[in-house]
Amino acid sequence: MSHKQINFIGWILFVLSAIGFIIASIGSFWSMVGSVLFLVACLVFLIPFFRPDE
């Protein structure tokens, strides 16, 4: 496996854990806000994987 594949798998696992945190935080406003921000941050870090190499 290349480093890029390993990093991609790691970020997918982070996204899945963020979704788990969102599910676990249902009913708690601040926990939900933190979980959603964590998910958004993970998605931002995934952007380079979908952009063409320059």
C-alpha positions in Angstrom: 0.0 0.0 0.0 1.2 3.5 -0.8 1.3 6.3 1.7 -1.5 8.0 -0.1 -3.8 4.9 0.3 -2.9 4.6 4.0 -3.7 8.3 4.6 -7.0 8.0 2.7 -8.1 4.9 4.7 -7.1 6.8 7.9 -9.3 9.8 7.0 -12.2 7.5 6.1 -11.9 6.0 9.5 -11.9 9.5 11.0 -15.1 10.4 9.1 -16.8 7.2 10.3 -15.8 8.0 13.9 -17.2 11.6 13.5 -20.5 10.1 12.3 -20.5 7.8 15.4 -19.9 10.9 17.6 -22.8 12.7 15.9 -25.1 9.7 16.6 -23.9 9.5 20.2 -24.4 13.2 20.8 -28.0 13.4 19.7 -29.8 15.4 22.3 -26.7 17.4 23.5 -26.3 20.7 21.6 -22.7 21.4 22.3 -21.6 17.8 21.7 -23.5 17.8 18.4 -21.8 21.1 17.4 -18.3 19.7 18.2 -19.1 16.4 16.3 -20.3 18.2 13.2 -17.3 20.5 13.2 -15.0 17.4 13.5 -16.8 15.8 10.6 -16.4 19.0 8.5 -12.7 19.2 9.3 -12.2 15.6 8.3 -14.0 16.3 5.0 -11.8 19.3 4.4 -8.7 17.2 4.8 -10.1 14.7 2.3 -10.3 17.4 -0.5 -6.7 16.9 -1.7 -7.5 13.2 -2.4 -10.1 14.2 -5.0 -8.2 17.0 -6.7 -6.1 16.1 -9.7 -2.3 16.2 -9.1 -0.7 19.3 -10.4 
